[in-house]
Amino acid sequence: MFARAVNEDATIKAAMEDFILYQIDCEKGEGIELAKKYEVRGYPTFVAINSKGEVTDSWVGYGGPENWSQTALMAAADPRTIPEKKKAFDAEPTADLAVCLANDASTSYDFAGAVGYYRQARELNPAGTAEYTEQILTFMYYGSRGGAFTFDEVEKEAQLALTKTDPSPEQKVELALMVRNMARQTGVSERAIPYIEAALKASEGSTDEGVLKSRTHLEIDYALLVEKDNDKALKLFRSTLSEGWMENADKLNNFAWWCFENDLNLEEAQQLALKGVELADSDGNRANILDTVAEICNKLGNCDEAVAHMERAVELVPENEDFQKQLVRFQKVLEEKQNG
């Protein structure tokens, strides 16, 4: 998306007058070592360097022409190195420096550090509360995957976003999706219900295509969590799937995993996942889908089948430690079942 925009978007072209953009594939050739040197962990990552090769700014993600250009221009306006900016911030903190240091922290996946800097930016510049809070929630979302934040911590920020920043219907929908995902990850899905309800109410009657698509996903969760109507949820979920999905290994796996996560339609999910195994174009992809099949078999109580599918996954990708751990787990469940 950025590669196309950099050649077509006037906003980005204007920003480009202040620096030279050099694209590197960090998964090939010299890019592999450069990725290690500059701690690149996500794509796209943008790293601003001076003539000595010292980092003066870095950030992850595109975010659209306006956001990208604003960040890039701020980087060009302050050529000090990151250590120099940290020293300056300690001596005399400013919101702009806090944002710069937050973005740099997120580049190396230090999401707790990024959130800390953005909170300081919010204190230093209350007028930017809405923007900063959105960024805080984004970094908390990614950080929560690694256990950096609890759901209680996330919910405090979500409440602040709802009550203090006057979010648009579109923003309420995005907030609900984010909270829903984090609530699901931490096993407290029901706590997302107030955000789902608020987003559905705020976006009712919207004609925006993106909002309507996101609303459907929230309606699925509403059917599952509030209405307790699995058939309705399944029908809605099917409506989100693209044409030809039943002939695509990854999409079959995604469908099966969704059924597994929500404990519904498991028999069909297993059959479709097995179809995905046959359609998979690599051993790694095939093993990933076998892992899904094994999880479904285990949930259905077919522990011997779960072990057999996981053994096959390990045979396909023997170096994958996660698959090995899964196999041990399923073997233990089978043993406990056999021993009564």
N, C-alpha and C positions, 0 to 999 in steps of 0.2 A: 504493500500500500504506500509506504513512504517512498520507495523507489520510483513509483509513478508520479506521486505528488511533487517530488523534488524537481521534476522536469516540466510540470504543468501548472502548479499552484503559484499564483502571483505573490502571495504572502511569504511563502518559503523562499521564492526566488529573491525577494527583497532582502530577507534576512541573510541569505547566502553571500551578499556583497561584503560582509564583514569577516568572512573566514573561508577556508578551503576545506571542502568535504572529501574525505578519502575513505572509500568503502573497502572493508576487509572481510573475507569469509573466515571466521574463527574456527572452522571445523576442517580446514584444509591448509596444507603448506605452512608458511610462516605464521598464518593466522592462529594456529594452535598455540605457539609459544607467546604470541602477543596477547592472546586471551588470558594466559596464565599471568603474564607480566602485569596486565591492567585489571586483573581479577574480574574478567567478564564471565557472567554466569547465566545471563538471560539475553534474549534477542527481541528486538534490536537494542543494543547498548550504544550510546553515544559518549565518546571520550574526547574532551577538549585538551590539547596539549600545546605547550609552548615550543619554542625553537630548540630547547634542550631536551625535549621529550618528557617534560614533567607535566603531571596532570593538573589542570587548572579547574576542571569541572567534569562531571559525568552524570548520566541519568539513563534510566531504562524506560523503553517504550516510546511510541510515537505520539499518540494522544490527539492527533489532528493538527492541521496547519497552524492555527492560532496558538495552541498550547506549545507546540514544538518550537515555533518561531520565537515566542516570548522567552522560553528557557534558553534557546540558543543565543539570543541577543543579550540576555543577562550574563551568559558565560563569556561572550565576546567583550562585554563592557568592563569586566573585572578579571584581568589576566593573572592575578596572583595565584600561586599554587595552593593546593588544598591545605598543606600544613600551615602556610601563611594565613589562609582564611580562618583556619581553626584558632590560630593565635590571636587574630584580629577579633574574632567573635568572643573569645574569652575576655579580651580587654574591653570591648565595646560592642555588645550584641546588637544586631539588626535583624529585621525580618528577612531581608534578602539573603543575608549570609546564612541564616538558619535554613532557608529553603535550599540553598546551594549545598550545604553540608548534609541535609536530609536526603537529597537526591543522590549524593555521592555514597552515603551509607547504604542506600537501597541497592546500588549497583553491585555491592558485594554481599547482598542479601542480609545485611544487618538491619532488619526491619524494626527492631526495638529501638536502635539508635535513630533511625529515620523518623519514627513516631515521636521520639523525644524532641528532636529538633523542630518538627512541625508544630508541636505543642508550644514550644517557645516562640515560634513565629506567630502563632495565634495570640499569644499574650502581648507580643510586641506590636502587632498590627491587628487590632480587633476588627477592622473593616474587612479583613480577608478571612474572617471566621468560616464562611461557607466553603471557600476553596480549600482552606487548610484542613477543615474537618473531613472533607471528601477524601483528601490525600491520606489523612490519618487512618480512615476506615479502610482505604485500599491497602495500605501497608499492613494494617492489622489483619486483614483478610489473608494476605500471603504469609504473614508471620505466624498466624494461628495454626497453619498446616504443620509447622515444626514445633508447636507448643510454646511459642513466644508469648502468646496472649490467651487468657481464658475467655470464655464466652461472656462472663460478667463484665470484664473490662471492655470487650467489644460493645456490649449493650449500652454501657454508659455513653460511649461516643455516638451510638445510633440514636439514643434518646436526645442527645444534644443536637444532632442533625435534624431531628424532627421538630424540636421545640424552639431552637435558637437560630436556624438558618433559613427558614421559610422556603423549603425545597419545592420545586415545581413537581407536577404529576410525574414527569419523566424521571426526575431524581428520586422520588419516592418509590417508583417501581424498581430502579436500580438498587436503591438501598435495601428494599425488601428481598431482592434476589441475593444480594450479598449476605444479609443476615440469615436468610434461609439456608444458604450453603454452609455458613459457619455453624449454625445451630445443628444442622445435619451431621457435620463432621464431628461434633462434640457430643452427639447423642441426646440433644435436647431440642428436637425439631419443633415441639409444641410451642416453644418460647418465641418462635418466629411468627406465630399466628397474628399478633397485633400489627406487625409490620406488613404482612400480606394483606390483611383486611384494609389497612389504611391506604395501601398502594392501589388496591382494586377500586376502592371508593373514589380516590383522587383521580384515577385515570379513566373512570367510566365515561363512555362517549367519545374517547379519543379516536382520531382518525390517522394518527401517526403510525406508519407501518412498523417501525421499530418497537414502539410502545405496545402495539397490539400483539406482536410476537412475544414480547416479554410477559404481557398479561396472561397469555395462554399458559405459560409455565407456572405463573402464580395461581391460576385457576386449577391447575393440576394439583398443586400442593393444598389448595383450599379444599378440593374434593377429598384428598387423602386425610388431611389433619382435622378439618372441621366437619365436613359432611360424612366422613367415614364411608365414602362411596368408591370402592376400588374399581368397579366397572366403569364409572364415569371418568375416573382418573386415567384408566388405561385407554379409553376411547380418545380423550384429549391428548394424551401423550402420542398416540399413533398419528394424530392429526399434525403433529409437529415434524414428523419424519419426511424426508425428501423422497421424491420419486426414485424408484429403483433401489431403495434401501435394503430390500431383502436379497439382493445380489451383491452386497458389499460387506466384506468380512468385518470391518471396523464398526459399521453401523449395526450389524447384527449383534456384535459383542456389546455395544453400548445399550441396545434395547434389552438384551439379556441381563446386563448388569443393573439397569434401572429396575427391572422386575425383581432381581435379587435383593437390592437395597430396600425395596418397598414391600417385600415378602408377598408378592402376588403373581399370578400367571406363571408359576415356576415351571410347570411341565412344558408349556410351549416355549418358554425362555430357554430351557435346556436344549430342546430340539433345534431351535434357531441358532444357538451358540455352536452346537455341533456342526451345523451347516456352515457357520463362519469358519470353523476349523478347516473344513474341506476347501473353502474358498481362499484361505489365507495365502499370501504370496511369499512368506518367509517363515523360517523356523521360529524366530523371535515372536512374530505376530501370532503364529499358530499356538505357541506356548502360552502367550498372554490370554488367549481365548480359552484354552484348556483350563487355565486357572479359574476363569469365570464358571466354566462347566463344573469344575470340582466343587466350588463354593455352593452352587445350586444343588448338586447331588448331596452334599453334606447337610444342607438345610432341609432337604426332602427326607433325610434319614438313610440315604443310600451311601453309607460310609465306605463300603468296599469299592464302589464306583468312583467315589471322590479320590481315593488313594490311587486307583488305576489311572485316572486322567492326570493326576499330579505327577505320577511316575513318568508318564509319557512326556509331560512338560519339562521335567528335569533331564530326560534323555535328549530332548531337542536342544536345550540350552543349559548344559551342565554347570556352567560357570555362574549362573544366576543364583545368588545366595537366598534371595527372597523366595524363589521357587523351592529351594531345598528346605527352608523353614516351613513353608506351607505343607510340604510332604510330611515332615515330621509331625506337624500339628494334626493333619488328617489321620495319620497312622495311630496317633495317640487316641483320637476320638474313636476310631475303629476298635482299638484294643479295649478301651473302656466299655464299649457297647458289647463286645464279645464276652467280656468278663462279668457283664451284668451290673 
